[in-house]
Amino acid sequence: MDRQQWRPPIGEVAFGAFRLVPQERALYRHGMPVRLAGRAFDLLVALVERAGTVVGKDELIARVWPRTVVEEGNLRVHVNALRKVLGTDQAYVENVVGRGYSFVAPLRQAPDDIVPVVPAAGLQPRLVGRGQVLDQLLRELLTVRLLTIAGPGGMGKTSVAQALAARAAPRFGRHVYCVDLAPLADPALLPGAVAQAFGLAAPLSAEALADALPAAFSHPSQARPALLVLDGCEHLIDAAAALAGALLRRAGALHIVATSREPLRADGERVFRLPPLAVPRPPAEAPVPDAVALATYPSVQLFVERASADGGFTLDADNAAAVAEICRRLDGIPLAIELAAGRAAFFGVQELARRLSDCFTVLTRGRRTALPRHQTLRATLDWSHDLLAPAEQAVLRRLAVFRGTFPPDGAAAVAGWGGIDAQAVPALVAQLVAKSMVSPDGMRCRLLDTSRAYALEKLRAAGEEHAAAQRHARYCCLLLSRAVHDAAALDANPLQDCRLDDVRAALDWAFGPGGEPLLGAQLAAASAPLWYRHSMMEDYRVRLAPALACAAAAGSAGAPLFAALQLALGHTLLHAGEDAAPRAEAFARALALAERLGDHATAVRALWGCYADALLQGDYGRALGLAYRFGPLARAAGMDGAGPVQQRLLARARHYLGDQHAAGAHADAVGHPARRMPGAAGFQFDQRVSSLAVHGRVLWLQGRPEQALLAAREGIDEALRLDHSVSLCFALVFAVPVALWSGELAMARRCAAMMAERAARDRLAHWSFWAYAFDAALRRHERGENGTAPEPVDALLRHPSCTGLHLDMLPTLHGGLLTPASLARATDGRAGWAAPELLRCWGEQLARVGAARQAERVFRQALALAGRQGALAWELRAATSLARLLSPRGQGHIDEPTSGSMSGYDPAALLAPLLARYREGEATRDVVMARACLERCPA
């Protein structure tokens, strides 16, 4: 069988429908790449090199497994795999019994026409998360002749272009040609490299190459289109653009796909910006998904696939959070994720996630087959950085001081110095965007985290870190100072233009070694609305300490700043859930100092703080007086919407004082704003949310439970829409009692759980205590009417967050939470709105121990007080308790002799008129209980 025939020296060879290209480790069938495993490919090459002769089994094993001891069975398996790929349309490989194998198909030299060099599909790593991208690119490619895939280094442009070429190959016959431009240092070499791909002699110019193309590519009507892939054009951008233009003008059937870190800017070009792989959301925005849900993210899929290949990695509940953090920190950049996955077996994913702060040291070992610029993350970024002009390099490294997105004026303020004109910075940033070094983000821009880490290294190396950080802090301070007295600060553009991460970084620099503490103190005061907007009270309080020390050290010159910082401290303490004294002192000190300085804007906010503190302490009379002072002071400060805001403060104070008629009148005077009202940033709570919450409570007390529940739900929905945690907690702290009073235990439980979760997430201890207190009441309801659990009551009373308002509220949620302290507030007139219900709860306790006449007196006292307050709901409860006591069944357990007013009293005459005043809420618990009691009353 030793047939003599032509044998390939080193290059391509054809047989049957196949073309074998050993130097590319590629096999084509009818011009299409064929997937062939590595051992089987080596086996095919070994047999083709000795075509027509028998190659012994031992020789084949030594050739294919040079450093491994394998059995003859392994050889048979790979021969069978090779035969399966080659098919059965003709004989290719025969087994010579006892001797070995022989390649028996006739060989021929590759034709002289153009040879396609599309990369073999079997040699490409599997693309993860790019299915939709490839579909879109294929559609684009069929409608345009020049398509540029642009993006930062490591984004996977080469892999996507190769996959696109493989997928597009059937549309172009076998005329698909890929040229890697990375090895070309001289633009003059580009036409020759493309000519070699086409199988042509090296031309002298792009025009000469276009003229030399076969006629078949020149006329689209001849239906012989071709695809040329120019991979890595950025360092030869002008030459690549000129070549593409010349080829497209002369070859009407030619299509070009280019990959570059910036567009070619050639005629007819369509640019596709390759996005990063989708990553999980940060824990601050959403809980970390479980392993199953996490595995749906393409970035995680890529990490798991590569890590599994290197070390048998498995995604599970223990490592899910670390994997999510790795993918997020690496911005979904495929190269960075692959490099990280390659180190997972060495470090472990938890340690790897911790080490990513030094990503250039960690991510250093790429695939051996990768291009040099893709071997390490630093090499990828070095390649891009070295292609920038000096001015572009300077702007890029200075922009690294921004921690998130930045607007054009921010870039100019931070980068426009040291030989760079500030007016030229926006254009330079635009060039960096075009070159994929800066990422667009709407009307703003940002550096990817990996690019920012690289640019910071360059900033330090240039000795510019201090100057850039100083300008960054000054920019943040100036920007926020414009908004600090803006009544609409929650919606103000300056707050949109400055990010909390940037403020943190600027404060860290200002109060750090070599910083400017006074600038830091000014920034701490100016940034207050931003911290309030994000409900980051605890973080803000920590950063206020050095600012206050600096302002105090400045003496009289720092007095205005000290007043503003004291105000900010009071606001943070309001949500800290600690001893009330420091909070009250901070607000009082800020108010007194601001009034002495004539700083009305600070004074009006400090007055609001004193008002909020008075309500929290249960000093409702003092809160009312402060609410009346608010209007004139707010108008002196020029605050927009001062009148409606004051009406809401008065409504809330009147409600707590127990004057529900006046509270309703104040609330009705201004209604509910259709949008967010001014003052949310200065006064903590969104004004629409506040209005709905307070009005819902008033409505319930006035005997309109259905409208009250509707207002409560609307307030919660509005706060959720705003995603403002403090406003949400405010809405919930008013909604939970309305739900509990109405007998809607499921709603109350949901709202309490929502408050607990949000307060814990944002470290709002004051609101966490409210959630804890609500839970204590709910557990009593869930255990039954007579359930007792004294330990939580004691724990509630001892808690530093427990105030007069809590003492008033808790017994209204469940009578088992009535304490001597609460009762004392009710009997001496301090409990205001809650006093009728606290007295009724006391009466129930008296009735249970048989003190009937005393219970009757207390019920009557509660009934009369509720009537004076306009609290129909408390009236109905007190009347129901009194009717139960006076009914024959209710008197069955009374130990005292019944006499006086208890004899001859008609409970029906008491309940019926009150029930008649209810126009809604027939299914609510209190109405149902009252009607049941009425039905039991004797006719």
N, C-alpha and C positions, 0 to 999 in steps of 0.2 A: 504493500500500500504506500510505498515511499514515492508518491507522485511528485515529480519536479514541477514547480510553478513559481511564478513571481512571488517574492517575499518582501515584506516591508522593511526598509532599513530602520528608521526611527519614526517617521511621520505617519500621516493618515493612511488608512487602507480601507477598501470597500469590499463587501461580499454580500450577495443577495440584496436585500433591501437595507442593509446596514452600512454604516460608516463608523470605523473605529479610530479615535483620535487619542493615542496613548499619552501624549504629552499633556493633554488636558484631562486625562482620565475620564473621557466622555465617549458614550456610544449613542449613535443616532439611528433611528429607523424612519425611513422616508423623511428625513430632515428633522424629526422630532426627537428630543432627548429621551433616553430610556433609563429608568432607575435600575441600577445594578449594584449589588453589595460589593464591598471592597475586596473580599477574598475571591468572589466569583469574577470580578473584573481582572484581578491579577492572574487568575487561571486562564481567562480568555486571551490575555496578551501573551502569556507563556505559550499557549497552543498555537496562536496565530503566528508568532515569531518562528515556529518550527512547523508551519503548515505543510501537510503532505507527509510528515514523518511521525513516527510513534515516539511520544514523550513518556518515559517511564514514570511509574507512580511515585517512586522514591524521589526522582528528580523534581516532579511537580510539587510534592510536599515540601521539599527543601526550598523551592522557589517561592511558594505562596506562604509558608509558615517558617521563615528562616530561623527564628529564635524560639520556636515552640515545638514541643514533642506532641504530635497528634496521631491518632489512629487512622487507618486507611478508610474507615467509615466516614470521617470528616471530609475526605476527598470526594467520596461518592455523593455525599449530601450537596456539596458545592457544584459538582458536575451536573447533578440533576437540576439544581437551581438555575445554572447557566442554560441548560437545554430548555427549561421552561420559559426563560426570557427570550431566547432565540426563536422559539416556536417550532412547529412541525411542518411548515410549508416546504422545507427541504432539509437534507441532512447537513449538520454542521460539525458535530463532535461525535466520534465513534469510539467504542470501547474495544480494544484489541486484547482478547482474553490472555491473561498471564503476562502481558507486557506493559500496557498503559493505555493512553488515549491519544487520538489523532484528530487534528482539525482537517476536515475533508472537503469543505466547500471551496469552490474556486475563488481566488482572490484577484482583485484588480486594483490598479492604481487609482487614486482619487481623481475625478474628472478635472479638467483644466479650468472649468468655469468657476464662478465664485463659490467659495466654501463657507457655509454658515458656521458661526462660532458661538451660537447661543449656548449658555452654560447648561450642563446636564442637570436635569431635575434631581437625579439621584444623588448629586453631590451638594445640593443646596441644603442648609439647615432648614428644618420645618419652620415656616413663618407662623408666628402666634399673634392672633388678634389683628391681622391685616386683611381678612377676607373682604370686608366692605370697602377698604381702601383699594384693593386690587380690582374689585368690580367697578368702582368709580373711575380708576385710572384707565381701565380697558375701554370704558365708554368714551372717556376723553380722547384716548388715542385714536379712536375711529373717526373723530370729528375734527381733529387738528393734526398738523404735520410736525409741530415742534412742541413737545411736552417736557417741561422741566420739573423734576421732583426736587424740591428745595427743603432744607431743614438743617438744624445744628448737627455737629459731628456726633456720631454714635446713635443717630435716630433710626438707622436701618435703611438709608436711601439705597445703598448698593444691593442689599438683599431684596428689597421691594422691586427695584428695577430688574433684577435678574428673574424674579418670579413673574413679573409682568411680561418680560420677554418670552419666558417659557409658555405662559398662558396665551400670549398673542401669536405664538409661532404658527398655529393652524391658519390664522388670517393672512399670514405672509408667506405661505408655503414653507420652504426651508430657508428663506432668505432673511435670517435674523443674525445680526453681527454685533458683538459686544467688544468694546475697546476700553481698557483701563488706562486712564490718563495719569494716575498717581505717579508712575515711575518717570514721567516725562518732566524734566526740569526746564527744558528750552521750548518755547512756543513753536519754534521752527520745526521741531520734531513731530508735531501733531499731525500734519497731512500724511507723513510717511507711516505713522502708526495706524491711521485709518486705512490707508492704501493697503497695508499688509493684511489687515482684516478682510479686505475685499479681494485679496489675492492679486493685487496689482503692483507694478513697479513703483518705487517711491517717487512721488512727484515733487516739484519744487515749491508748489504753492497750493492753497485751497482751490483756486480756480482751475489749476492744472488737474487736480484730483477730480473735480467735478466733470471736467471735460473727458477724463479717462474712464468714467463709469460706463458700464455696458449700456447699450441702447435700451435694453429691456427695462432699465430703471428710469428711463427718461420720459416715458409717456404713460400716464395713468390708464389710458384707454386700452393698453395692451394687458391690463389685469395681472401684472406681475409686480406687486408692491414689495418693498423691502423695508426692514426696520433696522435702524442703527442705534445702538445704545452707547452713549458717551458718558462714562462713569468717572466722577470726580473732576469736575471742570473748574472748581473755584480758583485754583492757582494758575490756570491758563484761561481765565474767563474771557478776555478780549479775543484771543486766538480761537477759542471754542465758539464764540458767538460769530466770528467772521467765517469760520469753516462751515458752521451750520447754515448760515445764510447762503453761502455759495452753493452748497450741496442741494439745498431745498430749491434754489432758483433753477439749477441745471437738471435736477433729477425729479421730475414731477411725481413719480410713484414712490419716492422715498419718504419715510417717516423717521423722526429722530426723537428718542427719549434721552434726556440729559439728567444727570444728578449733579447737584452743586449746592454749596452752602449759600449761594445767592443766585438770583435769576441771571440768565444770559443777556436779557434786554435786547433780544433779536426780534426782527419783524415776525409777526404771527405767533409769537411764543405764548403758551399758556402755562402759568406757574401753579403747581400744586404743592402747598405747604404740608409736609408730612407731619402729622401730629404725634405726640408721645402716646404710649399705650395708657389706657385708662387705669387709674390707681384708686384704691379705697379712699373714702373721705376721712379727714382727720378726726380723731376721737372727740374733739370739741364740737364737731358738727354732727356726728352720728356715732352710735356705738359700733365697736369693731364687729364685723359680721363673723358668724361661725365659719368653720373651715369649708363647709360646703358652699356657702354663699360667697366666701372670699375667693374660692377657686373659679368663680365666673369672671373675675377681672383679668383681662389679658396680661397685664404686668405680672400678676401673681402666677398665672399659667406659665409664663416664660421662666420665671424664677424657679418654680417647682420642676419644670421639665429639665432645665439645665442642672439644677442641684441634684436631681434624682440620677442623672446620668453620671455625675461625678462622685456621688457618695451615698446613693440609696436613700435620699431624703424623702420624707413623707410629711405632707401638710396635715396638722392636727390642731386640736384645741389649745395645746400647750405652746405651740410656736406661731399660731395664726396672727397674733398681735404684732410680733416681731417681724414677720414677713410683710405684713401690711405697712409697717413703719419703714422697712427697707425700700419697698417699691415706691412709697410716697416720697421719701427723702431723695431718691434718685430720679424724681420727676417723670417716671415712666419711660426713661431713656433705655432702649433695648440693650445697647452696648454696656451701659453701666450696670444694668440688672444682670446681664450674663456674667460680667466680671465679678459681681457680688456673689452670684450663685456658685461660681467656681471656688470661692473662699469659704462657703458655708460649711463644708465638711471639716475644714481646718479650725475655724473659730467657733462654729455653732451659730445658729441664727440670732440668738439673743445677744451674744457678744458681738457679732457682726453688726447688728443694729446700733449698738453702743459705740462702735469704732468708726461709724460713718462720718463723724465730725472731721476725721482725717482721711477723707475718701481717696485722696491721691496716693496715700501710702498703702491703703488696703486693696484698692482696685488696680492691681498691677499685673495680673497674669491672665492674658487673653489666650484665644486659641492659637496654636502654633501655625495654623494655616491662614490666620487673619493677616490683613495688610499691616505693615509696620505702624501706620498711624492708628490702627485699631487694637494694638497689643495692650495698651494701657490707657486709662482715662486721661492721664496727663498728656500723652502723646497725641490723642485726638484733639485736645484743646490747644496744645502747642501749634499743631498744624494750622488751625484756624487763626490763632492769634498772630502768627508770624505773617499772615497774608494781609493784616490790617495796616493802614497808614498810621504813622506816629500819633496824629491827632485822634484817630479812632481808638487806638490803644489807650491813650490817656483818658478819654471819656469813659471807655469801658471800665477801667479799673476804678475810677472815681465813683461810678454808679453802684459799685459793690457795697457802699455804705447803706443803700436802701435795703430794707429787709423784705419788702414786698413790692407791690406795684408803685409806680411813680408817674406823675404827670409831666408834661413838657417843661413847665416853669420850674418844677422841682429839679429836673435834670440840669437845667441851665444854672440854677442857684448853686448846685453842688459841684458841677463839673466845669463851670465857666470861669476858670482862673489859671494862673501859671502858664500863660501863652495860649490859652484857649479862650476865644471870645465867647461870652455867654450867649450872644445872639446867634452864634454859629452852632451851638450845641444841639438844638432840635434837628438841624439838618444832619449832623453827625450821628445822632441817635437813629435817625431814619436810615442812614447807611448801615448802621450796625444791625438794625432790624432786617434790612435787605440781605445782609450777609449771615443771618441766622445766629448772631451773637447775642441779640436782645430779642425777647419775645413780645409781640404785641398782645395787649389785653384790653380790648375795647379802645377807649380813648387814652389809655395809659399803656405803660410798658413794664416789663419785669425781666430780671435775670433768672434763668433756671438756677436751682440751688447749687448744682455742680459748677455751672459757669460762674456763679457768684463766689463760690469758694476759691476758684482759680483766680478770678479778678482780685480778690482780697489779697492773695499771695503777691500778685503783681503790684498792688497798691503799697503793701509793706516794703517790698523790694525797692520801690521808687522813693521811699521815704515820705510819702504823702498821706499816710493814714491819719495823722493828727489833724492836718489842715482840712481834709475831706470830712472827717467826723465833726469838726467844729462847724463847718458850713452846713452840714446836715442838721445839727442841733439848732442852729440859728434859723434855718429854713422852717423846721417844724414849729419852733416857738413863734415865729412871725405869722405863719399860716394860722395857727390855732388862736393867737391873740386876736385875730380879726373876728373870731366866732365866740369868744368867751362871754361876751355880754349880749350875744344875739339871742333874742327870745325864742327864735325858731331854730336853735342850734342842732336839734336832732336831725333836721332836714338840711342843714346848711352845707353848701358846697365845700367849705374848708374841712369839714369833718369827713367828707367823702374823699378829699384829696390827701389826707394824712392817715396813716395806718397805725394801729396801736403797737405793732411790732417795731415800727420806726421810732415811736415815742419811747418805748422801753430801751431800745438801743441808744438813743440820744441821751436819756437819763443815766444809763449805765456809764456812758463816756463822761458826761458832765460831772458825775459824782465819783468817778474813778481817778486813778493816778494821772496827773497831768491835765485833768479836765477843768471845767469852769463851773464851780458850784452855784454861783449866782445865776448863771444862764440856766442851770438845771432847775433851780427853784422857780424861776420864771416859767419854764416849760412845764413844770409840775402843776403850777396853778392854771396855766393856759389850757392844759390838756384835760382838765376836769370833765368837760362835756363828753369827751371821747371815752373816758373810763366809765362814766355813767351810762353812756349809750350801750356799751358792751357788758354792763353789769359786773365789771371786774373790780369790785369794791375792796376785797382783801388785798389783791395785788397792788392797788393804788395806795392803800393805807401804809403798806410797807415802804413804798417809795416816797411818801410824804415826810417821813421822819428826818432824813437829811435835808430836805427842802425847808422844813420848819426851822431847823437848827441854823441854817444859813440865813434865812430871813430875820430871825431873832438877833443874830450877830450883827446884822446891818443897822440895828437901832432904828431911829426915827425915819431914816431913809428907806428902810425896808418895811415900814408900817403897812402901806397898802398891800404889799405882797403878803405880809404876815396875816392880814385880815382874810385875804382870799384863800390862803392855805388853811387857816383855822376853819373856814367855812367848808372846805373840801374834807378836812378831817372829821368834822361833825357829820357830814353825809356818809362817809365810810363807816363811822361808828354806828350810825343809824341802822345799818344792815349787819353789824358785826355780832349782835346778840350778846353783848357784854354789859358790864355795869353802866347804869344810865348817867352817872355823875360826869364822867369825862365827855360824853356826848353833849349833855346840856351845857357844860362849861365852854366847849368849843363853839357851839352856836351863839351863846350869849357873848363870848369874847369877840367873835367875828361881828356880831350886830353892833355892839357898843363901839368898837374901833371903826367900823365902816361909817356909822352915823357921825362920829367925831370928825372923820376925814371928809365927810360930805360925799362919800362914794355910795350913791343910791342904788346902783346896780348890784353891788355886793350886799348892801344892807337888805334889799328886798328878798334876796335868796337866803340870807341868814335869818330873816324873820320867818320865812317859810320853814326853815329848819327848826326854829323854836316852836312853831305851831305844830309841826309833825311830832316833835318830842313831847309836847304837852298832851296831845291826843294819846300817844303811846303810854304815857304815865297815868292816863286816866284823869288828867286835870282838864276837864272839858270846858270849864268856865274860863280858864286862862287861854285856852285855844280860841274860844270865841272872841275874846278881847284882841288877840293877835290877828285874827281874821279881819276884824274891823280896821286895824291899823294897816293892813296889807294894801288896801286900795290907794290911799293917798301916796304911800311910799312907792308903789309900783308906777303910778302916774308920774311921780317926780323922776323916776328912773327912765321914763319914756318907754315903758314896756308895752308892746302891742298886746291887745286882748286882756288888759289888766282887769277890766270890769267883769267879764265872764269868769276869769280865774278866781276873782274874789267871791263871786256868787257860789262857786263850787266849794271854796273853803268854808263859806258860811253854811252851806247846806250840810257839809260833813260835820261841822262843829255842832250845829243845831240838832242833827240826828243823834249824835252821841250825848248831847245834853238831855235828850228825851223830848224835844219839841218837834214831833214828826210833821205837824202841820206847817211850821215855818220851814223845815228842811225841804219838804216837798215843794213849797212855794219858791224857795231859792233855786231848786233844781229845775222846776218848770220855767223859771224866768229866762233861762238860757238854753234849755233843751240839751240835746246831745249833738256835739259837732259832727258833721259828716266826714271830717278828716281829722288828722292829728292836729291838736291845738298847740299854740306856742307854750314854751315853758317846760317841756318834758325833760330837756337836758338839765335845766337849772333846778327843777323841782322833782326830779327822779321818776315820776310816773307820767305816762302819756295821759293827756288831759281827757281824751275821749274815753279811754279805758277807765280812768278814775270816775268820770261822770256816770258811766253805765254801772259801775260797781256800786257806788254809793246809792244811786237811785234805785237799783235793785233791792238793796237792803231796806230802804224807806218804803218801797212799794209793798214788800212783804209785811212789814209792821202795820201798814195801813189796810191790810186785808186783801191784797191783790197778789196772791202767790203765783199765779200763772204768769202774769206780767213780770213779776220779780225773777222767776226762773228764766224767762226769755231774756231779760236784761243781763242777767248773770252770764248766760251762755254767750250772748253777743259780746260782752266785755272780754271773755276768755278768747273767743275767736279773733277779736281784734288784736289782742296782745300776742297771740300766736302768729298772726299775720305779720306783725311788726318784728317778731322774734326778739323781743326785749324782755329779758328775764325778770327785772324788777317790776315792770308793768304787769307781766304775767302773774307773778306772785301776788301783787296787789289785787288783781282781779280774782284770783283763786281764794285769797283770804276773806274776801267778801262773798264769794260764791258758795264755799263749803257750808257756812252757817245757813244760808238760804235753802240749800239742798237738804240739810239735816232737819231744819225746822219744818220743811214741807214733807218730810218722810221719804225723800228720795235718797235712800242710803247708798244705792249703787253709784249715783252721780257724785255724791259726797266722797265716796271712797276713791273714785277715779280722780277727782280734783285734788284730793289730799295726796295721792300717790304722785300726781304730776308735779305738785309743789315740792314734795320731798326730793324727787329726782332732779328738778331744775335747780333747787337751792343747793343741793349737794354738789352738783356739777360746777356751779359758779361760786361755791363757798360763801353763800349768803346765810350766815348762821342765824340771823334774826328770823328769816323765813323758814329755816329748818326747824326752829322751835315751834312755830305755828303748825307746821306739818306734824310734828311730834304730839302737840296738844290735840290736834284734830284726830289723830290716830287713837289717843286715849279715849276720846268720846265715842268714836266709832266702835271700838272694841266693846265698850259697855252696851251699846245698842245691839251689837251682834251677839252678845251673851244673854240678852234678855233684859227686861225692864228692871229687875232687882239685882242684876249682876254687880258684884263689888270687886274692886281691885285697889285697895288703899295705897299700895306701894307707888304706882304711877302718880297718884295725886300728890303724895309727899315729894316725889321727884320733880313734879311740875312746879310746886311751890318753892323748892330749893334752887331751881334753875336760875342762873343770873339773868336770863332773858325774860323771866316772868315779871310782868308789870301790872299796873292797875287795870289796863285794858284787858289783859288776859284774865285777871280775877273776875272782871265783869262778864266776859264772853263765855268762859268755859261752862259755868252752870247752866247757861241757856241752851247748851248743846246736849247736856245730860245732867239731870238733877243730882246724880251721884258725885258730881264734881263740885258741888257747893261746899265751901270751906268757911270757917269763922271769919277769915279775912274778907272773903267776898260778901258775906252777910253784913259785916260791919260797914262796908262801903254802901250797901243798899240802905241800911237803916239810918246812916248819917247823911244821906243825900249825895254822896259822891258818885254812885254808880249810874246815875242819869238814865239813859235809854234802857239799861238792863234791869233797873231796880224792880219794876213790876214782876218780872219773871223770877228774879232772885227771891223775892218775897214769896211768890207762889211755891217755888221749890222748898223754901223753909216751911211753908204751911203743909206741904205734903209730908215732910219729915215729922212735923208735929202730929199730923193725923195718924201716921203709922204707929206712933207710940201712944195713941189714945188721948192726946191733948186736944180734944175737939173744939172747945170754946176758943182756945188760943189760936188754933188753926183757922177757925172761922174768922176771927178778927184779922189775921194776917191775909187771908184770901180777900176779905173785903177791902183791906188797905191796898192790896195789889190791884184789885179791880178798879178802885177809884183812881189810883195813880195812872193806870194804863189809859183810862178814859180821858184824864187831863192831858196826857201826852199825845193823844190821837193815835195810840197804838192798838188798833182793833184786834190784831193777832194776840197780843198779850191779854186784852180784855176777854177774848173768847177762852183762852187757856185758864185764866183765873176763874171765870164763870163756870167752866166745866168742872174744875176742881171743887169749887164751892157746891155745885149741884150734886156732885158725887157724895160729898160729905153730908149734905142735908137729906139725901135720899134714904129711905128706910134701909136699903141694902148697905149704903155707905155708913150708916150709924151702927151697924151690927158689931163693930169691934171697939166702940168708944167706951172708955172706962169712966170718964167724967160724967156727971149728971148733965143732961141737956135741958137747958132752960133759956129764958129770955128770947132773943131774936131768932134762935134756931127753931122754935116751935111756930108752926103756921106759915113758914116761909115757902114760897112757890118757886122751885127751881126752874120750872118751865117758863115762867114769866121773865126770868133772867136770861135764859139761853135763846129763846125764840127771837127776840128783837136783834140780838147780835148776829145770829145766823142769817136773819133777813137782810142784814147789811152786806153780806157776802154776795158778790155778783159772779164769782168764779171760784175755782179751787174746790169743787165738790168732792173730788177724790183725794184731796190732801189729808194727811193724818189727823190734824186738829179738827177739821170740819167733820170728818167721819166719826171721830170720837165724841164730838159734841152732839151730833145727831143721834148717835147710839145712846148717849146719856139722856137726851131729851125724850127718846122713845120709852125709856125705862121709868121716866117720871110719872107719878100717878096723875090721872086725868082730873 
